């Protein structure tokens, strides 16, 4: 199921859907939906957790 979420989030970010920005993708990492490595693959930058 994780691969399905990854693909969905990547497509939303790539297509520029409303609200699909870096903070949107980071929210999925924070909630454990995707990994930090997947975040980097989607946005092209390393994930840095917000404290």
N, C-alpha and C positions, 0 to 999 in steps of 0.2 A: 504494500500500500504506500510505503514511503516513496517509491519510485513514481507512483502516480501523482502524488502531491508535488514532488520535485518537478516533474514535467509540466504540470499545470501552472505552478508558480513561475517557472522559467518562461513559458509562453506568454503569460500575462506581462511579465517584465519586458520581454523582447518586443512585444507588440505595443507597449506603452499604454496599457489599459489604465483607466482612471484610478489613481491611488496606488498603482504598482510601482513604487519607487524603492530606494534602498532601505528606508525605514520599514516599509511594508514587508519586504523580504526578511529583514532582521527580526521582525516579530515572529516569523515562523521558526527561526533558529532558537529564539528565546523560549518558545513554547514546545520545542523538541520535535517539530514537524519535519524539519530538514536539518542537516548537519552544517557545521561551519565550512566544511569543504565544499558542500553543495552551494552554500551562499557565495563562496568565492567563484565557483563555476558560473553562477547566474549573473552576478554584478561585476565580476572581474577585479574585485578587491578583497583583501582579507577581512574576515569578520572580527570586529572588536566589540566585546560585550559592553553594554552601557550599564553603569552601576547606579 
